[in-house]
Amino acid sequence: MTTALITGATAGIGAAFARRLAADGHNLVLVARDTERLQEQATELHDRHGIEAEVLTADLSREAGIGAVEERLADRRHPVDLLVNNAGFGNKGRFLEVSMADELTMLKVHCEAVLRLTAAATGPMKERGRGGVVNVASVAAFVPRGTYGASKAWVVQFTQGAARDLAGSGVRLMALCPGFVRTEFHQRAGMGTDNIPGWMWLDADKLVASALSDLAKGKSLSIPDPRYKALMGVVKLTPRGLLGGLTSRTGRKYGPQ
């Protein structure tokens, strides 16, 4: 049985990955900050699917948390075959309305942790000649919308670049770019969601199924829904100057309230 390590595993997209991978027979290493929720999740997945679910409490906004996950990924006696870098969060407010400490924390979780954990995972994977990494980004990566979008753009560029560098090694890397997904994400950030049109919402379980299919096909970028694929096609054709104004107005309409 192969083993998958998932960060941000107790809710939303991370929990959906855990459910799907456990159902497919993968052992799991579940990473998040809340030990009690992790233990409950591990017990449920073990009892339901008969897999082994290891719990690793770690805060990826802190050096000790990143280091603990790096150490687990580097353990060649108990190899990790799939890494899902899912942990992340949003800040409510425009640039200069969010504290610099919170901005830097976002970069540590979205960029530094993703870089370091990807490196820690892919080294042993390359030695074995197999493995995969899914780095969860966002469609926000393709529009100019502050630190969140910029950090997710970094995830996309880094992942696709690393995927090219590791081509032929047996290690696959893919950036996953969902749109609005019904999770705890917006609630935790203090963002209202009542004004987001129903058609823009995605189901986390269907998203994960599509993402894993894209990874199996060797794609380095996954936008797992026809609606968002169409929107991103429009974005590519829109001049950046005009796009900046449009995304700013759209952010005020559909973003934090």
VENFEN-V77735 format. One record per run of one state. SS is the DSSP state (h for helix, s for strand, l for the rest). FROM is the first residue (numbers start at 1). LEN is the number of residues. If there is no record, write none. Layout:
BEGIN
ss: [SS & SS]
from: [FROM & FROM]
len: [LEN & LEN]
END
This chain:
BEGIN
ss: [l & s & l & h & l & s & l & h & l & s & l & h & l & h & l & s & l & h & l & s & l & h & l & h & l & s & l & s & l & h & l & h & s & l & h & l & s & l & h & l & h & l]
from: [1 & 3 & 8 & 12 & 24 & 27 & 33 & 35 & 50 & 53 & 58 & 63 & 74 & 76 & 79 & 82 & 86 & 100 & 129 & 131 & 137 & 139 & 143 & 146 & 166 & 171 & 177 & 180 & 182 & 185 & 189 & 198 & 201 & 203 & 204 & 217 & 221 & 223 & 226 & 238 & 240 & 255]
len: [2 & 5 & 4 & 12 & 3 & 6 & 2 & 15 & 3 & 5 & 5 & 11 & 2 & 3 & 3 & 4 & 14 & 29 & 2 & 6 & 2 & 4 & 3 & 20 & 5 & 6 & 3 & 2 & 3 & 4 & 9 & 3 & 2 & 1 & 13 & 4 & 2 & 3 & 12 & 2 & 15 & 3]
END
